[in-house]
Amino acid sequence: MDPFDVEGGAINVRFLEANPTRAHFIIQNFNLETANSLRRYMLAEIPTLAIDVVEVLDNTSVLADEFICHRLGLIPLNSRGVDDLLYSRDCDCEGYCDNCSVVLTLNAKCTGNEIMKVYARDLVITSNPPNDAVGQPVITDREEQGSCIVKLRKGQAIHMRCIAKKGIAKEHAKWAPSAAIGFEYDPANKLHHLDLWYEGDDPKKEPVDQERINLDGGAPAEDEPFDYDAVPTRFFFDVETVGGLDPDQIVGRGIKGLQEKLAQVIHELTGTGGPEGDFGGAQSPTMNGGYNDAGYTTPGYGGGASSWGGNGGIVGGTTPYGQPTPGYGQDKPGW
Amino acid sequence: MNAPDRFELFLLDEGQKKVDQKDETRVPNTAVFTFNKEDHTLANLLSQRLLKYPYITFSAYKVPHPLFATFELRVSTDGSITPKDAIVKCCKDVIGDLDTLNRSFTTEWLGKRIVSEGDAERAARERGDY
């Protein structure tokens, strides 16, 4: 048996690194299509908060209004608790309100002779957000200033009202929760999915990531015949956050969101359940999908197979998909 | 200037359905599903996953036009199950897999966090700054 795979064929995760900014892990006994969908979902479809509309009240700095507005949009804001906000388009209000936005005010004037820098920390929340966390500018540097927005000389001032809204990175990259998501499988290229480029005439001279190859079962033996039926089963993920969400939240919400997307397809095809009846009007992706009604709930992990359970005759699949892993909490709601 | 609004990539139009099914009349046990406001994330996941079931004889998708957020999934079965039920079954299985993954991820994350915090603390102690 694979020495790294203690779970004996079940889908499992192994961490290489876990800290407040990074989750570096391996998913084992997984499949490529689901792993890639998870990666794509985490990149593009996790809701976060970002400044979307800016009212420029005063700007005598050297930068143009739209230049500064663009910079403001890209400032990461704390998105923990963004679930308490509605999408602005789903809200009953006209424009924006406390239920669907956070207003931040930036007001700075340089009065001294030295050049003054305006930082992200100078953004002050001037509305009533639904919780304390959401909308605060992300500040991770030692000096606790955040990113620099503009520099002002004596007499120059900026005064802006920034309206931060909830959105997803499919609409604009400023809503992306992750700075980057590393994704790799088969580092030794045993499956020949890649035709690796090499300099000179000897591919063996090229540097390889030996550490990862060792984690993936080692380099292929010299005389090992090519396995035409081999499929990737081990996936390296490296999720790095910009600070708005914790890395484990990004992965957790990614998994949940993808499940909701699939639940929506089930709902649409079977016509069962669904809290909102038909899906007539334009709605945000996470608004619909009936994931809390009978057909979609997993009735307790401890007691036998979940309603998703069963193997379903996957070719060559002896893995008990959806079977409960003993020992994990019975009290988990929903999924 | 003429660019379509970006939210058209993921917001269903007024009255639009998420999935439209159209049975293929020329081939038995075959249907083409049009998914609206979805992209490769769902398309590849479903089409590739379906191929792993023994009763699926054909499964593939295409995006008819790259500027429109829609894809067509064509599914054929051997007749023991309808294409629609095959997709539903497939979705349920993927949800189950993701469930297992989520539980494993959560436990392992907590474990690793405790370990790395312990390491950091020990390193700080060894440096002498209590």
Chai-1 contact restraints between the chains, C-beta under 6 A:
chainA,res_idxA,chainB,res_idxB,connection_type,confidence,min_distance_angstrom,max_distance_angstrom,comment,restraint_id
A,I11,B,D97,contact,1.0,0.0,6.0,A-B,restraint_1
A,I11,B,T100,contact,1.0,0.0,6.0,A-B,restraint_2
A,I11,B,L101,contact,1.0,0.0,6.0,A-B,restraint_3
A,N12,B,S104,contact,1.0,0.0,6.0,A-B,restraint_4
A,V13,B,S104,contact,1.0,0.0,6.0,A-B,restraint_5
A,V13,B,F105,contact,1.0,0.0,6.0,A-B,restraint_6
A,V13,B,E108,contact,1.0,0.0,6.0,A-B,restraint_7
A,F15,B,E108,contact,1.0,0.0,6.0,A-B,restraint_8
A,F15,B,K112,contact,1.0,0.0,6.0,A-B,restraint_9
A,A18,B,W109,contact,1.0,0.0,6.0,A-B,restraint_10
A,A18,B,K112,contact,1.0,0.0,6.0,A-B,restraint_11
A,A18,B,R113,contact,1.0,0.0,6.0,A-B,restraint_12
A,A18,B,S116,contact,1.0,0.0,6.0,A-B,restraint_13
A,E33,B,N44,contact,1.0,0.0,6.0,A-B,restraint_14
A,E33,B,L45,contact,1.0,0.0,6.0,A-B,restraint_15
A,E33,B,Q48,contact,1.0,0.0,6.0,A-B,restraint_16
A,E33,B,R49,contact,1.0,0.0,6.0,A-B,restraint_17
A,S37,B,T41,contact,1.0,0.0,6.0,A-B,restraint_18
A,S37,B,L45,contact,1.0,0.0,6.0,A-B,restraint_19
A,R40,B,T41,contact,1.0,0.0,6.0,A-B,restraint_20
A,Y41,B,T41,contact,1.0,0.0,6.0,A-B,restraint_21
A,K170,B,L9,contact,1.0,0.0,6.0,A-B,restraint_22
A,K170,B,F10,contact,1.0,0.0,6.0,A-B,restraint_23
A,E171,B,R6,contact,1.0,0.0,6.0,A-B,restraint_24
A,E171,B,F7,contact,1.0,0.0,6.0,A-B,restraint_25
A,D248,B,W109,contact,1.0,0.0,6.0,A-B,restraint_26
A,V251,B,F105,contact,1.0,0.0,6.0,A-B,restraint_27
A,I255,B,L98,contact,1.0,0.0,6.0,A-B,restraint_28
A,I255,B,N102,contact,1.0,0.0,6.0,A-B,restraint_29
A,Q259,B,I95,contact,1.0,0.0,6.0,A-B,restraint_30
A,Q259,B,L98,contact,1.0,0.0,6.0,A-B,restraint_31
A,L262,B,C91,contact,1.0,0.0,6.0,A-B,restraint_32
A,L262,B,V94,contact,1.0,0.0,6.0,A-B,restraint_33
A,L262,B,I95,contact,1.0,0.0,6.0,A-B,restraint_34
A,V265,B,C91,contact,1.0,0.0,6.0,A-B,restraint_35
A,I266,B,V88,contact,1.0,0.0,6.0,A-B,restraint_36
A,I266,B,C91,contact,1.0,0.0,6.0,A-B,restraint_37
A,E268,B,K18,contact,1.0,0.0,6.0,A-B,restraint_38
A,E268,B,V19,contact,1.0,0.0,6.0,A-B,restraint_39
A,L269,B,K84,contact,1.0,0.0,6.0,A-B,restraint_40
A,L269,B,V88,contact,1.0,0.0,6.0,A-B,restraint_41
A,T270,B,V88,contact,1.0,0.0,6.0,A-B,restraint_42
A,G280,B,G15,contact,1.0,0.0,6.0,A-B,restraint_43
A,A282,B,L11,contact,1.0,0.0,6.0,A-B,restraint_44
A,A282,B,L12,contact,1.0,0.0,6.0,A-B,restraint_45
A,A282,B,E14,contact,1.0,0.0,6.0,A-B,restraint_46
A,P285,B,F10,contact,1.0,0.0,6.0,A-B,restraint_47
A,W308,B,K92,contact,1.0,0.0,6.0,A-B,restraint_48
A,W308,B,I95,contact,1.0,0.0,6.0,A-B,restraint_49
A,W308,B,G96,contact,1.0,0.0,6.0,A-B,restraint_50
A,G312,B,K89,contact,1.0,0.0,6.0,A-B,restraint_51
A,G312,B,D93,contact,1.0,0.0,6.0,A-B,restraint_52
A,G313,B,P54,contact,1.0,0.0,6.0,A-B,restraint_53
A,I314,B,K52,contact,1.0,0.0,6.0,A-B,restraint_54
A,V315,B,K52,contact,1.0,0.0,6.0,A-B,restraint_55
A,V315,B,P54,contact,1.0,0.0,6.0,A-B,restraint_56
A,Y321,B,D93,contact,1.0,0.0,6.0,A-B,restraint_57
A,Y321,B,G96,contact,1.0,0.0,6.0,A-B,restraint_58
A,Y321,B,D97,contact,1.0,0.0,6.0,A-B,restraint_59
A,G322,B,G96,contact,1.0,0.0,6.0,A-B,restraint_60
A,Y328,B,R103,contact,1.0,0.0,6.0,A-B,restraint_61
A,W335,B,D99,contact,1.0,0.0,6.0,A-B,restraint_62
